[in-house]
Amino acid sequence: MIPSPGLEATVAVQAAVIAELRAVNAEQACLIATLQARVVQLERRLGKDSSNSSKPPSSDGLGKPARAGRQGDELAARRRPGKQPGAPGAHLAQVAQPDEVAWHAPDRCGGCGATLADAPVIGVEARQVFDLPPLRLLATEHRAERRRCACGTTTAAAFPDHVRAAACYGPGVRALVCYLCVHQHLPVDRAAQLLADVLGASVATGTLAAVLAEGAAGLDGFLAIIRDQLAAAPVAHFDETGARVAGRLHWVHSASTSLLSLFTVHAKRGKVAMDQAGVLPGFVGVAVHDGWAPYWRYEVTHALCGAHLLRELDAITDEPGQGWAAGMAELLVDAKLACDRARAAGAGRVDDAVGGRLHTRYERLLADGRAANPPPPATGRRRGRARRSPAARLLARLDTHRDEVLRLLDDCRVPFDNNQAERDLRMVKLQQKISGCWRTPAGAEAFLALRSYLATARKHGRNPLAVLGQLFEGRPWLPAPAPGPPPAPPYPA
């Protein structure tokens, strides 16, 4: 049978329609896949908080997630507020030598009403009240004599350095200004109100800013010593955070140990700012940081923060097919515990057998991660390296910097995390929350210089007000030279 021309035309039209529909379906499938990937990416971004990323806890807002370690903890649920059983108590105790003694005697008998003026004393009960004395400014007038010698020359006595004008505030008031603004983070206006209300000192806000600048100007020698001691430290922590200065984004950089703190500010975040801080260019120890790229440009021994890695691994563990991430997180915790045990035993490094097993597990987990995250196929549509998933990027970092991740196994002086730097920077973030920003770079530099001084003194157990008083008397407190570091354990070849 020979088909009719009309039927052939109909079949051809239907075939063209089918081909067009298939092309549309293919485009729609491609669009759906793209949108699904975009939704997954956005959900991952929205799901990030301080527990599974490097975002600060302050960014969690009112929706701060519950602490996983406390969920389901029956002991924590039964624990009552206040002192726990067995914990040492604390209370306000009497002193042996009170400053004043006030005597109280009964006038008449509570039974018959007779006078007790000549009655014998048979007992005394003592109670002590601790209170503030009346607070006011103490005005001291300094008088410099001028004396004439027999030769006819008149010589005038010199005033002390802090007596610089006909009327001025002394080192104690200046120290209190810095204490309130830098250590207690009061805004300048509120600090002025406190001085007026408590001391009766009507100090202008401009005077407070000038006092901060004056204090920072006397710290050049202190800052030079801190830089030298940090550069010679066997282990130091480094971190940076954003800050608004004069309406622009700047970066506050920190270098710290358990006894030293140094804060600097710069318009840049990278190596230029780190060079200006003056610690990393001459550093000879182990630098603990979060893996920010500019740190790798310094030829020093590096160690990566385990807490950052755990948060990243926690975010990846929830993704399908990424079971290696949970295993890697468990390995990092095991490495920390092994280092803690070795450090408690007085060893300089983890036992070779234990360290070898952990390194073997690490390699096996990397292999599992590579199998779960194969490289994306080349499409030929765009040049350069194909975009990788967060899991693949983290896996690549763990592979490239395996020695830095497990540095604590070879040197027990290296801590597991970079919490030292983060704790030091937390007060800088608190200052920004209260005051918003610094109006000028000079103001930011003055605040951070004083913050370095106070943080270091506090780590040495010194009273902040006392060391600030020394500063304004022209003899700033200086940390004692650190003892020579013990020799580092040999690293495996």
C-alpha positions in Angstrom: 0.0 0.0 0.0 1.3 3.5 -0.9 0.6 6.0 1.9 -1.1 9.2 0.8 0.8 12.4 0.6 -1.4 13.9 3.3 -0.6 11.2 5.8 3.1 11.5 5.2 2.9 15.3 5.8 1.0 14.7 9.0 3.6 12.2 10.2 6.4 14.6 9.3 4.7 17.5 11.2 4.2 15.2 14.3 7.8 14.1 14.2 9.0 17.7 14.1 6.7 18.5 17.0 8.0 15.5 19.0 11.6 16.6 18.3 10.8 20.1 19.4 9.1 18.9 22.6 12.1 16.7 23.4 14.4 19.7 23.0 12.2 21.7 25.3 12.1 18.9 27.8 15.9 18.6 27.7 16.2 22.4 28.3 13.6 22.2 31.1 15.5 19.2 32.7 18.7 21.2 32.5 17.0 24.3 34.0 15.5 22.1 36.8 18.9 20.6 37.6 20.4 24.1 37.7 17.7 25.4 40.0 17.9 22.4 42.3 21.6 22.9 42.6 21.0 26.6 43.3 18.4 25.7 46.0 20.9 23.3 47.6 23.5 26.0 47.6 21.2 28.6 49.1 19.9 26.2 51.8 23.5 25.3 52.7 24.3 29.0 53.0 21.2 29.7 55.1 22.0 26.8 57.3 25.4 28.1 58.3 25.9 29.4 61.8 28.6 29.6 64.4 28.4 25.8 65.0 29.2 24.6 61.5 31.2 27.5 59.9 33.6 30.3 60.7 30.8 32.8 61.3 31.0 34.4 64.8 28.4 33.6 67.4 27.2 37.2 67.3 25.9 36.6 63.8 23.4 33.9 65.0 21.1 36.5 66.4 17.9 35.5 68.2 17.9 32.2 66.3 21.1 31.0 68.0 21.2 27.2 67.8 21.0 25.0 70.9 24.3 23.6 72.1 24.5 20.1 70.8 26.6 19.0 73.7 23.9 19.9 76.2 21.0 18.4 74.3 19.8 15.2 76.0 22.3 15.6 78.9 20.3 14.4 81.8 22.9 15.6 84.3 22.7 19.1 82.8 19.0 19.0 83.0 19.1 18.1 86.7 21.8 20.6 87.6 20.5 23.5 89.6 21.8 27.1 89.3 24.5 28.2 91.7 27.2 26.3 93.5 27.4 22.6 92.6 27.9 19.9 95.3 31.5 19.5 96.2 32.6 22.8 94.6 34.4 25.3 96.9 32.2 28.1 98.1 33.0 31.8 98.2 31.6 34.5 100.5 32.4 37.9 101.9 34.7 37.3 104.9 35.6 39.6 107.7 39.1 41.1 107.9 41.4 40.9 111.0 42.2 44.7 111.0 39.2 46.9 110.0 39.9 50.5 109.0 37.4 51.8 111.5 35.5 50.5 114.5 32.1 51.8 115.6 31.0 50.8 119.1 27.3 50.4 120.0 26.2 50.1 123.6 22.6 49.5 124.9 21.1 52.4 126.9 18.6 50.6 129.2 17.9 47.1 130.3 15.4 45.2 128.1 13.8 43.7 131.2 13.4 46.3 134.0 14.3 49.4 132.0 17.2 50.4 134.3 20.2 52.4 132.9 23.1 50.3 131.7 25.7 53.1 131.8 27.9 51.4 134.5 26.9 47.8 133.7 29.8 45.4 132.9 30.4 44.3 129.3 30.1 40.5 129.2 30.4 40.0 125.4 30.7 41.6 122.0 29.3 40.6 118.7 31.2 42.0 115.6 29.8 42.6 112.2 31.7 44.3 109.3 30.3 46.5 106.6 32.4 47.1 103.4 31.5 50.3 101.7 33.0 53.0 99.5 34.4 56.2 101.1 33.1 59.5 99.8 34.5 59.9 96.3 35.8 63.3 95.1 38.7 64.7 93.3 41.7 65.5 95.5 43.1 68.9 94.5 46.9 69.2 95.1 48.6 72.5 94.5 52.2 72.3 93.4 54.2 75.4 94.2 57.6 75.8 92.5 59.9 78.1 94.4 62.3 80.6 92.8 65.4 81.2 94.8 68.1 83.8 94.2 71.7 82.8 94.7 74.4 85.1 96.2 75.8 85.5 92.7 72.5 87.1 91.7 71.2 84.2 89.6 67.5 83.2 90.1 66.8 79.5 89.8 63.2 78.1 89.7 62.3 74.6 90.8 60.9 72.2 88.2 57.4 70.9 88.3 56.8 67.1 88.1 56.2 65.8 84.6 52.5 65.3 85.1 52.0 68.9 86.3 51.7 70.4 82.9 49.3 73.3 83.2 47.8 75.7 85.7 45.0 73.2 86.2 45.1 69.6 84.9 44.0 66.1 85.7 46.6 63.8 87.3 47.7 60.3 86.4 45.0 58.7 88.5 42.1 60.4 86.6 43.8 59.7 83.2 44.3 56.1 84.1 40.6 55.8 85.0 39.7 57.3 81.7 41.7 54.7 79.8 40.3 52.0 82.1 36.7 52.9 81.4 37.1 53.4 77.7 39.5 50.6 76.8 39.2 48.0 79.4 35.5 48.3 80.3 34.6 49.5 76.7 32.4 52.4 77.8 31.6 54.9 75.0 33.3 58.2 75.4 30.1 60.1 76.2 29.0 57.6 78.9 32.5 57.6 80.4 32.3 61.4 80.7 28.9 61.0 82.4 30.3 58.5 84.9 33.3 60.8 85.8 30.9 63.7 86.3 28.4 61.7 88.4 30.9 59.8 90.6 33.8 62.1 90.9 32.3 65.5 90.1 34.8 65.9 87.2 33.2 67.6 84.2 35.5 66.2 81.6 34.7 67.0 77.9 34.6 64.1 75.4 37.4 65.7 73.5 39.6 65.6 76.6 38.9 61.9 76.9 40.0 61.3 73.3 43.1 63.3 74.0 43.9 61.2 77.1 43.7 58.0 75.1 46.0 59.4 72.4 48.4 60.5 75.2 48.5 57.1 76.7 49.1 55.4 73.4 52.0 57.7 72.6 53.8 56.5 75.7 53.7 52.8 74.6 56.3 52.8 71.8 58.8 51.0 73.9 56.3 48.5 75.2 55.0 47.7 71.7 58.6 47.1 70.4 59.2 44.7 73.3 55.9 42.8 72.6 56.8 42.4 68.9 60.2 41.0 69.7 58.9 38.6 72.3 56.1 37.4 70.0 58.5 36.9 67.1 60.7 34.8 69.4 57.8 32.7 70.9 57.8 29.0 70.2 54.1 29.0 69.4 51.9 32.1 68.6 48.3 32.6 67.4 47.3 34.8 64.6 43.8 36.0 63.5 42.1 39.0 62.0 38.6 40.6 62.0 36.9 43.4 60.2 36.2 46.8 61.7 34.8 50.1 60.5 37.3 53.0 60.7 36.4 56.4 59.3 33.5 54.9 57.5 35.5 52.3 55.7 36.2 48.6 56.2 39.6 48.0 57.9 41.1 44.9 59.5 42.3 44.4 63.0 45.1 41.9 63.2 46.1 40.1 66.3 49.2 38.1 67.4 49.1 36.5 70.8 50.3 33.9 73.2 49.1 33.0 76.7 51.2 36.0 78.1 51.3 38.5 75.2 48.8 40.3 73.0 49.4 42.7 70.1 46.6 44.3 68.1 47.1 46.4 65.0 44.8 48.0 62.4 45.2 48.3 58.6 43.1 49.0 55.6 44.3 45.7 54.1 43.7 42.2 55.2 46.6 40.4 53.6 50.4 40.3 53.7 50.9 44.0 53.6 49.0 44.4 56.9 50.8 41.5 58.5 54.2 42.8 57.5 53.3 46.2 59.1 52.2 44.4 62.3 55.8 43.4 62.6 55.6 39.8 64.0 55.3 37.3 61.2 58.2 38.6 59.1 60.7 37.6 61.8 58.7 34.8 63.4 60.6 31.6 64.1 58.1 29.4 65.9 54.9 27.6 65.0 52.1 29.9 63.7 48.6 28.7 64.6 45.9 30.2 62.3 42.7 29.4 60.5 44.2 28.8 57.0 43.7 32.3 55.6 45.7 32.3 52.3 48.2 35.1 53.1 49.5 33.2 56.1 51.0 30.6 53.8 53.2 33.2 52.2 55.4 33.2 55.3 58.1 30.5 55.5 57.4 29.4 59.0 56.0 26.3 60.6 52.3 26.3 60.3 49.5 24.7 62.3 45.8 24.8 61.4 43.0 25.4 63.9 41.1 22.2 64.5 38.0 24.0 65.7 37.6 25.6 62.3 38.0 22.2 60.6 35.4 20.6 62.9 32.8 23.2 62.1 33.4 22.8 58.4 33.2 19.0 58.7 30.0 19.3 60.7 28.4 21.2 57.9 29.4 18.6 55.3 28.4 15.6 57.4 24.7 16.2 56.8 25.2 16.0 53.0 24.4 12.6 51.4 27.4 10.4 50.6 29.9 12.4 52.8 30.3 9.9 55.6 34.1 10.4 55.5 33.6 13.9 57.1 32.2 12.4 60.3 35.2 10.0 60.4 37.6 12.9 59.9 36.0 14.9 62.7 36.3 11.8 65.0 40.0 11.5 64.0 40.7 15.1 64.8 39.2 14.7 68.3 41.2 11.5 68.8 44.4 13.4 67.8 43.6 16.1 70.4 43.1 13.6 73.1 46.3 11.8 72.2 48.2 15.1 72.4 46.6 15.9 75.7 47.6 12.6 77.2 51.2 13.0 75.9 51.4 16.5 77.3 50.1 15.4 80.7 52.8 12.7 80.7 55.5 15.3 80.1 56.2 14.1 76.5 57.1 16.5 73.7 55.2 14.5 71.1 52.7 11.7 70.7 54.0 8.2 70.7 55.1 7.1 67.3 52.8 4.0 67.3 49.8 6.1 68.2 50.7 8.9 65.7 51.3 6.3 63.0 47.8 4.8 63.4 46.3 8.3 63.3 48.2 9.1 60.1 47.0 5.9 58.5 43.4 6.6 59.4 43.9 10.1 58.0 45.1 8.7 54.6 42.2 6.2 54.5 39.6 8.9 55.1 41.2 11.1 52.4 40.8 8.2 50.0 37.2 7.8 51.0 36.6 11.5 50.5 38.1 11.4 47.0 35.8 8.5 46.1 32.8 10.5 47.3 33.9 13.6 45.5 35.3 12.8 42.1 36.5 15.7 39.9 33.7 17.2 37.8 33.6 16.2 34.2 35.1 18.7 31.8 32.3 20.4 29.8 34.5 22.6 27.6 32.2 25.5 28.2 34.4 27.6 30.4 38.1 27.9 30.8 40.1 27.3 34.0 39.4 25.0 36.8 35.9 23.7 37.2 33.9 24.9 40.3 34.1 22.4 43.1 31.7 21.7 45.9 32.5 22.8 49.5 33.2 19.2 50.4 35.7 18.9 47.6 37.4 22.2 48.5 37.7 21.1 52.2 39.0 17.7 51.1 41.7 19.4 49.0 42.8 21.5 51.9 43.0 18.5 54.2 45.1 16.7 51.6 47.4 19.6 50.8 48.0 20.6 54.5 47.9 17.3 56.2 51.1 18.1 58.1 49.7 21.3 59.4 46.4 19.7 60.4 48.2 17.0 62.5 51.0 19.3 63.7 50.1 18.7 67.4 51.0 15.0 67.1 54.7 16.0 66.4 54.8 18.9 68.8 52.7 18.9 72.0 53.3 22.6 72.5 50.9 23.3 69.6 47.3 23.6 70.8 44.4 22.0 68.9 42.6 25.2 68.2 43.2 28.9 67.7 41.0 29.9 70.6 43.7 32.1 72.1 43.6 34.5 69.2 39.8 34.4 69.1 39.4 35.2 72.8 41.7 38.1 72.4 39.8 39.5 69.4 36.5 39.1 71.2 37.0 42.3 73.2 37.7 44.2 70.0 34.4 43.0 68.6 32.7 44.0 71.8 34.1 47.5 71.5 32.6 47.7 68.0 29.2 46.5 69.2 29.1 49.2 71.8 30.6 52.2 69.9 30.0 51.1 66.3 33.3 52.2 64.8 36.3 54.4 65.2 36.1 57.8 63.6 39.8 58.1 62.7 42.6 55.7 62.0 44.6 57.5 64.7 41.8 56.8 67.2 41.7 53.1 66.2 45.5 52.8 66.6 45.5 54.5 70.0 42.7 52.2 71.3 44.5 49.0 70.0 47.8 50.0 71.5 46.2 50.5 74.9 44.3 47.3 74.5 47.5 45.5 73.7 49.0 47.0 76.9 46.0 46.1 79.1 45.5 42.6 77.7 49.2 41.7 78.2 49.3 43.1 81.7 46.1 41.2 82.6 47.6 37.9 81.3 50.5 38.6 83.7 48.1 39.1 86.6 48.7 42.8 86.9 46.0 45.2 88.0 44.8 47.3 84.9 44.4 50.5 86.9 47.8 50.1 88.5 49.6 49.7 85.2 47.7 52.6 83.6 48.8 54.8 86.5 52.4 53.8 85.8 51.9 54.6 82.2 50.8 58.2 82.9 53.5 58.6 85.4 56.0 58.1 82.6 57.2 54.6 83.6 55.0 52.1 81.7 54.9 48.5 82.9 57.0 46.1 80.7 56.7 42.3 80.6 59.7 40.4 81.8 61.8 38.7 79.1 60.4 35.3 78.4 62.6 32.4 79.3 64.3 30.6 76.4 62.0 28.1 74.8 62.8 24.4 75.2 64.1 22.8 72.0 61.4 21.6 69.7 61.0 17.9 69.2 62.4 16.6 65.9 59.8 16.4 63.1 59.7 13.2 61.1 61.4 13.3 57.8 
